[in-house]
Amino acid sequence: LSELEALMERMKRLQEDKEDEEASQEEMATRFEKEKKESLLVISGGICSFPVQFSFDDEIVSTDVSRYVEDPGFGYKDFARRGEDHLPTFRAQDYTWENHGFSLVNRLYSDIGHLLDEKFRMVYNLTYNTMATHEDVDTTTLRRALFNYVHCMYGIRYDDYDYGEVNQLLERSLKVYIKTVTCYPERTTKRMYDSYWRQFKHSEKVHVNLLLMEARMQAELLYALRAITRHLT
């Protein structure tokens, strides 16, 4: 099977399995913890054997990038320390964008919540109902896997989502690409862009980038707004 046909077959099989039998809450929690730990091992360009804490201090920053920032030493770091057994989890049900973050950000900055919410929904729901040359395809399962994988990298868990779907739908090269674009965008290369979903249209792959960026923004907002809420209460 081609990469495209294999992906579509996995999507079909997941849907059939979901209709036959749903995973228990315990199983879904275990799958999330496994995916969360594995996401720490994913680094741009490959997968290492242990969680890496990376900052721009670890390598020379390109002058093309550093001239645009005030602090070249500022960069992404994994949310867990190296060798840590119990990784922190942000349970989305305890603090969601829809029920908590949206109303708080609107209080802090009038109407900005509506604009952000519209942006999140538009990008999440954007689809041509196609996958490369195939038409009338429901891509909801795939879009949700992409969005939830980004949140998983940030330690955010949705109790009603089976993270086994992430592992089945997102291959290694795509996971590497996702973490690079989301966490180290300055490292993204055309080779990495070309290495996944080779049969897909550029417009579909650009949509992936949009989805990753909106998922990252929402994850960051959830952490920030939760901290503000705790401070206010």
N, C-alpha and C positions, 0 to 999 in steps of 0.2 A: 504494500500500500504506500501511496505517496504520503508526505507529511500532512497534507490537507485532508486526504481521505481518512487517515488514521485518527486525526483530531475529531472529525465529524463522527466517526464510529464510536469514539470514547464518549462524546457528548450524548449520542443516542443510547449507549449502554448505561450511562449514569442516570438518564431519565427513566429508563426501564427499571433499574435497580431501586430507584427512589419510589416508584409506584408499587413495587413488590414488597419492599421492606425498608423501613427507616432505621437509621442507626440510633442507638440509645444515647442519652445525654452523657453518660460516662465514656462511651466510645468516642463521641464527638469531642469531648474535652481532651481525651488522650491524643487524638489526631491533631488537635490544635497545638498542644504542647510539643509534639514531634515536629510539626511544621515550623513552629516558632523557633525552636532550637536549630533546625536545619537552615532557617533563613539567616541566622547569625554566621553560618559558615560560608554563605554565598558572598563572594567579593567580585569586584569588577575584573573580568578576565579569567575567572575560574572559581573553584571551590577549594578552600583550604581545610586543614584537619582540625582547626580549633577556632573559636570565636575571636575575631580581630577587632580591637579598638583602633580606629584610624582617625588621624587628624592631618591637616595639611602640614603640620610640623614634621610629619614622617617623611616627606619628600619635598623636593624643590618645586615650588609653585610656578607654573608658566607665567612669564611676564604678561602674556596676553590676557590672563585671568586676573592676576594680582593688581593690575592697574585700575580695575573696576571696583575693587573692594577696599574698605578702610582697614580691615584686619585680615591679612592673608592667612593667619594661623587659625582662623575660625572655620570649622567644618563639621561634618556629620560624625557622630560617634554612636556605636551600637548601644542600645538601652541597657544591656547587661554587661557586667564585668567578666573578664576572661576567667574561665574555670568555675563560674558561679553555677550552682546546682539548681536553685530555685529562682527561675526567671520571673520578674514581675509581670503581672497581667492586668490590663485595663479592661474590665468587663463593660462592654458597650451598653448593656442593659441598665447599668448603674448610672450612666451619664451619656445620653445620646444627643446627637445634633438636633433631631426633630423635637425632642421633649425638653431639652435643657439648654443646649448651646444656642439654638436659634433665638429663643426669647431673651437670653442674657445679652447677646451681642446687639440685639435691637435696642435694649435698654441703654447700653453703653454708647451706641452710635445709631441714631434713628434711621430706620429703613435699610441699614446695611445687611441685616439678616435676610431680608427678602431678596436682595440682590445676590447674596452668596448662595442662598437656597436655590434660586432659579438657575444659577450657574452650575451648581452641583447636579441638579436634576437633569438639566439639558445635556450635559456631557455624559452622565451615566446612562441616560435613555437614548442617546444618539445611536442610530443604526440604520443601515440601508437594507437590513434583512438579507444580507448576502455574506458569503464566505468565498472569496476569490471568484471563481466562475459559477458557483452555486447560488441560486436565488431562493427566496421564500424560506430562509433559514432563521430560526429563533435563536439569537445569540445571547439571550439573557443569562444562561448558565455560565458562559465564557466571560461575559462582562463582569458578572458578580465575582467570579474567581479572581480576575485581575484586580478589582477594587479591594476585595477582602485580603488578598495576599499582601498588598501594600500595608494595610492596617495591621496585618499579622506581623510584619517586619517591625512595626512600632509597638508590638505587644498588645494590640487591641483585639479582643475576642468577641464574636457574636455567638451567643448560646444556641441560636436556631440555625446555624450554618455548619454543614459537614465539611471540614477542612480536608477530608480525603479527596474531595473534588479538585482542590488546588493541585495536589500532587499528580492527579491523573490528567489534568488539562494543560498544565504549564510545564513544559519540558525544561531541561537544565539550561540550555542556551537562552531561553526566554526569561528564566528567573535571574540569570546573570545580567541580562539587559535591563530588567525591571529594577534591580537593586542599583545598578549603575546610574540609570536615568533619574531615579528617585533620590538617591543619596549622594552620588558623586557625578552630577550631570556634566562637569567639565571633562570627565574621562570618556564620555560617550564617543564612539567612533562609527564611521560608516560600516566598517567590517562587522561590528556588533549588530548594527541595525539590519544588515543584510543576512545575518546568520540565523535569524528565526523567521518562521512563516514566509518562506521564500516564494510561495505561490500566491500570496495575498497582494492585493492592490496597495499602492502607497497610501491612498486615502484611508484604508482600513488600519494600516500600521500607524499613521499619524493619529488616528482616533485612540489607539492604545496609549500613545504619549499623553494625549489630553486627559485620558482617564487616570493615568498614573499621577499626573500633576495635581488633579483635583482630589484624588484620594489622599495624597500626601498633605495637601493644604487642610483638608478636613481633619486628618489625624492630628496635625499640629494644633489646630483650633480646639479640638476636644481636650487636649492636655492643658492648654493655656486657659480655656474657659472654665474647666473643672477647678483649676488652681484658684482662679478669681472667685468662683462660687464658694469655695471653702474659706477663702479669706473674708468674704462678705458675711458669712454665716458663723 
